Amino acid sequence: MEEKEVKIRGMEIGNGMPKICVPIVEKNRENILLQAQLISKESPDIVEFRADWYEDMENWKKMEGQLRELRQTIGNIALLFTVRTQCEGGNAEISGEDYRCLCERVCQSGYIDLIDIEAYKEANLLQQICKSAHENGVYVVASNHDFDKTPSEEEIVERLCFMDQNGADIPKIAVMPQSESDVLTLLCATQKYKIMGGIKPVITMSMSGKGVISRLAGEIFGSAVTFASIGKSSAPGQIPIDEVRRVLEVIHRYC
């Protein structure tokens, strides 16, 4: 079965080395743009704007202006927009309807390339936002986070398949390991999804220090994007971009 391509700004997600995404987790316009400038100098593949940190998230005029300035600042680097809610480990307290409206307006803005949608926030919400995103040429990363544990291999695969079947271009899951065997569970689930016939790129990670290997071995097991830090990190276990890039290049050379 031919793999579905996700091509953005000359980059193909799911082919070759995992792409590196660096998040911006700042509260105000000045710090967001300063961080965007610092990140751009390191040339990641993707910049993630964690809008749930932004103090004016609910002011559309300011949000639109922030997106415009971000696009101007990062140039041709792909831009991922994310509103992470509290139940998924983020800062945002937002209703399903407001979440949908914000995501759809952002997709219509013309400033972003990808949008993160929480797969289990509300019934049918993923499909609704996927429709709007695709109508506006935006790829969808459907996401799910478990900060307490690592589900079974079968459950992880089931969640990835759910996201795939409900319109996501890139299913994503992040889990918390309690042991080294939990990390293996995540890696095996990633590989199993691909072997079963998953034709879309996926993003998987085991968080915290125990799970660091999962952020680096994606080319072997099947995770297409890894998250690295420049300054503040957005999740436990993220490591600096220069170290991530160095390890990814070594693995790519010999695998």
Phi and psi in degrees as a GROMACS rama.xvg file:
@    title "Ramachandran Plot"
@    xaxis  label "Phi"
@    yaxis  label "Psi"
@TYPE xy
-72.6686  134.183  GLU-2
-75.0495  138.078  GLU-3
-73.0605  130.002  LYS-4
-84.8512  142.949  GLU-5
-123.242  95.4173  VAL-6
-108.675  125.513  LYS-7
-136.905  120.694  ILE-8
50.4926  45.4358  ARG-9
80.5549  2.86982  GLY-10
-110.981  138.493  MET-11
-112.777  109.719  GLU-12
-77.1917  127.136  ILE-13
104.641  -1.17227  GLY-14
-123.508  126.23  ASN-15
78.1182  -149.017  GLY-16
-60.4261  144.256  MET-17
-55.8719  140.609  PRO-18
-78.8082  147.7  LYS-19
-101.272  125.784  ILE-20
-114.878  131.977  CYS-21
-118.026  125.746  VAL-22
-85.4456  150.623  PRO-23
-105.598  117.325  ILE-24
-124.409  71.0442  VAL-25
-126.123  159.774  GLU-26
-95.0587  -35.3213  LYS-27
-120.07  166.249  ASN-28
-54.248  -48.1816  ARG-29
-61.5608  -46.7287  GLU-30
-70.6751  -33.614  ASN-31
-62.4747  -46.4558  ILE-32
-69.945  -36.1738  LEU-33
-62.5241  -44.9563  LEU-34
-65.0307  -38.075  GLN-35
-61.3239  -38.3001  ALA-36
-65.1888  -43.8283  GLN-37
-63.8216  -43.5298  LEU-38
-64.5271  -43.0041  ILE-39
-58.7856  -34.1633  SER-40
-63.7438  -24.4433  LYS-41
-90.9324  -3.11  GLU-42
51.5472  55.7322  SER-43
-70.5969  169.927  PRO-44
-78.4437  -32.5233  ASP-45
-139.259  140.141  ILE-46
-110.147  129.506  VAL-47
-103.017  121.844  GLU-48
-91.9362  105.148  PHE-49
-81.6407  86.9353  ARG-50
-67.774  -16.7732  ALA-51
-69.8593  -14.9019  ASP-52
-85.3929  -20.5556  TRP-53
-72.2249  126.741  TYR-54
-68.1578  -20.749  GLU-55
-109.591  31.2765  ASP-56
-55.3887  -35.8098  MET-57
-88.9561  -0.521463  GLU-58
-100.1  101.851  ASN-59
-62.0966  -38.7021  TRP-60
-58.9405  -45.0931  LYS-61
-71.7275  -36.662  LYS-62
-62.724  -44.859  MET-63
-62.5143  -41.3788  GLU-64
-64.1077  -37.9476  GLY-65
-64.9619  -42.1644  GLN-66
-63.2272  -42.2708  LEU-67
-61.1349  -44.9849  ARG-68
-67.8521  -36.102  GLU-69
-62.7944  -45.4469  LEU-70
-60.3187  -42.4016  ARG-71
-64.7752  -36.2004  GLN-72
-73.4965  -42.4172  THR-73
-90.3004  -6.20024  ILE-74
63.2497  -122.982  GLY-75
-93.2112  12.3367  ASN-76
-75.5661  139.422  ILE-77
-64.5116  141.469  ALA-78
-115.206  121.765  LEU-79
-105.093  126.363  LEU-80
-102.213  129.438  PHE-81
-136.932  129.265  THR-82
-112.517  103.583  VAL-83
-92.6195  121.213  ARG-84
-84.2197  165.421  THR-85
-61.9182  -36.8202  GLN-86
-69.0567  -14.3077  CYS-87
-111.374  16.7731  GLU-88
95.432  7.42378  GLY-89
-103.515  -161.133  GLY-90
-106.803  -15.7636  ASN-91
-80.4569  132.9  ALA-92
-108.981  106.399  GLU-93
-150.543  139.359  ILE-94
-71.9231  163.288  SER-95
-61.1285  -39.6306  GLY-96
-67.2274  -43.8656  GLU-97
-66.6682  -36.7333  ASP-98
-61.3265  -47.1542  TYR-99
-61.8564  -46.958  ARG-100
-61.9678  -43.382  CYS-101
-63.3409  -47.5836  LEU-102
-62.311  -39.7341  CYS-103
-68.3249  -38.8751  GLU-104
-65.8926  -38.8827  ARG-105
-64.5974  -41.6485  VAL-106
-61.9563  -35.7583  CYS-107
-78.4166  -12.3755  GLN-108
-69.2219  -27.9355  SER-109
85.9342  4.0809  GLY-110
-99.096  -16.4547  TYR-111
-112.056  160.16  ILE-112
-108.419  -32.2742  ASP-113
-137.5  153.202  LEU-114
-134.74  137.077  ILE-115
-90.3146  126.302  ASP-116
-121.753  126.827  ILE-117
-71.1845  118.452  GLU-118
-64.4625  -30.2981  ALA-119
-115.544  21.7592  TYR-120
-64.0178  -52.5537  LYS-121
-148.485  153.093  GLU-122
-58.7248  133.57  ALA-123
70.9662  -3.39366  ASN-124
-66.1028  -40.3603  LEU-125
-60.153  -46.5868  LEU-126
-63.1149  -39.882  GLN-127
-62.8394  -47.1822  GLN-128
-73.0084  -34.4288  ILE-129
-57.3992  -42.7897  CYS-130
-59.8649  -47.3083  LYS-131
-65.3147  -42.447  SER-132
-60.8493  -47.7752  ALA-133
-67.3291  -32.3894  HIS-134
-64.7212  -23.2655  GLU-135
-110.048  15.6558  ASN-136
72.157  26.2464  GLY-137
-108.446  132.482  VAL-138
-82.236  148.639  TYR-139
-110.382  125.171  VAL-140
-99.5205  108.681  VAL-141
-86.4317  135.173  ALA-142
-129.999  155.951  SER-143
-150.666  135.923  ASN-144
-129.427  138.243  HIS-145
-128.476  105.408  ASP-146
-89.3741  1.83878  PHE-147
-104.996  -33.7299  ASP-148
-156.901  179.596  LYS-149
-112.814  114.601  THR-150
-63.0965  171.293  PRO-151
-64.9128  161.194  SER-152
-55.7575  -42.9775  GLU-153
-63.7247  -39.6546  GLU-154
-67.7015  -40.7878  GLU-155
-61.3571  -46.2814  ILE-156
-62.4217  -40.7354  VAL-157
-61.0622  -41.495  GLU-158
-67.3335  -40.8386  ARG-159
-62.9482  -41.236  LEU-160
-65.1736  -38.7406  CYS-161
-59.085  -46.917  PHE-162
-63.1095  -44.7057  MET-163
-56.1719  -49.5848  ASP-164
-73.3545  -15.1625  GLN-165
-107.001  21.5999  ASN-166
109.217  -8.50407  GLY-167
-66.2158  142.481  ALA-168
-84.7047  -29.645  ASP-169
-138.743  101.222  ILE-170
-67.711  143.133  PRO-171
-139.141  136.364  LYS-172
-140.479  138.08  ILE-173
-127.739  131.44  ALA-174
-131.813  161.789  VAL-175
-104.563  122.061  MET-176
-84.3093  142.189  PRO-177
-104.435  -9.49142  GLN-178
-157.199  169.444  SER-179
-63.2668  -33.449  GLU-180
-66.096  -28.3905  SER-181
-64.3641  -36.6158  ASP-182
-63.8971  -42.6405  VAL-183
-62.1794  -36.6502  LEU-184
-59.6743  -45.1573  THR-185
-63.358  -45.1922  LEU-186
-65.1636  -42.004  LEU-187
-65.9817  -37.7688  CYS-188
-64.8099  -39.419  ALA-189
-61.2688  -47.7306  THR-190
-65.0084  -40.2472  GLN-191
-63.4484  -41.2127  LYS-192
-57.5826  -44.022  TYR-193
-67.5911  -42.2267  LYS-194
-64.2379  -35.6087  ILE-195
-67.4154  -12.7348  MET-196
117.017  12.8239  GLY-197
-61.5513  119.22  GLY-198
-103.053  -3.13268  ILE-199
-100.623  148.427  LYS-200
-60.7048  146.948  PRO-201
-127.138  158.12  VAL-202
-122.414  121.044  ILE-203
-133.533  149.388  THR-204
-157.357  145.741  MET-205
-102.866  124.282  SER-206
-83.7455  177.165  MET-207
69.8064  -179.665  SER-208
-60.2214  -38.3407  GLY-209
-59.4658  -32.5485  LYS-210
-94.3806  7.62023  GLY-211
-54.2834  -38.0948  VAL-212
-58.6277  -31.1396  ILE-213
-68.0087  -23.7502  SER-214
-80.8726  -11.9983  ARG-215
-113.925  -19.8379  LEU-216
-103.61  22.9891  ALA-217
-61.6204  -33.4121  GLY-218
-66.4798  -26.4075  GLU-219
-83.6233  -43.8217  ILE-220
-98.1378  -18.7157  PHE-221
121.004  4.13936  GLY-222
-85.0206  128.024  SER-223
-91.0467  -16.8883  ALA-224
-138.101  141.134  VAL-225
-124.862  148.404  THR-226
-102.39  129.919  PHE-227
-125.341  168.752  ALA-228
-118.19  150.295  SER-229
-132.692  98.932  ILE-230
86.0605  -120.937  GLY-231
-70.0491  144.503  LYS-232
-105.268  159.994  SER-233
-105.463  -4.82782  SER-234
-158.158  155.729  ALA-235
-63.783  132.418  PRO-236
101.282  -6.59344  GLY-237
-68.0714  140.69  GLN-238
-121.865  161.227  ILE-239
-58.6252  146.802  PRO-240
-60.5323  -37.9657  ILE-241
-65.5718  -36.5155  ASP-242
-70.5586  -41.3946  GLU-243
-60.0767  -49.0606  VAL-244
-60.8991  -41.1242  ARG-245
-62.206  -44.3722  ARG-246
-69.4895  -42.195  VAL-247
-59.6598  -39.6988  LEU-248
-66.2386  -38.9541  GLU-249
-65.3487  -46.3077  VAL-250
-61.4912  -42.2693  ILE-251
-62.7258  -37.179  HIS-252
-66.5964  -33.7879  ARG-253
-110.743  -12.1917  TYR-254
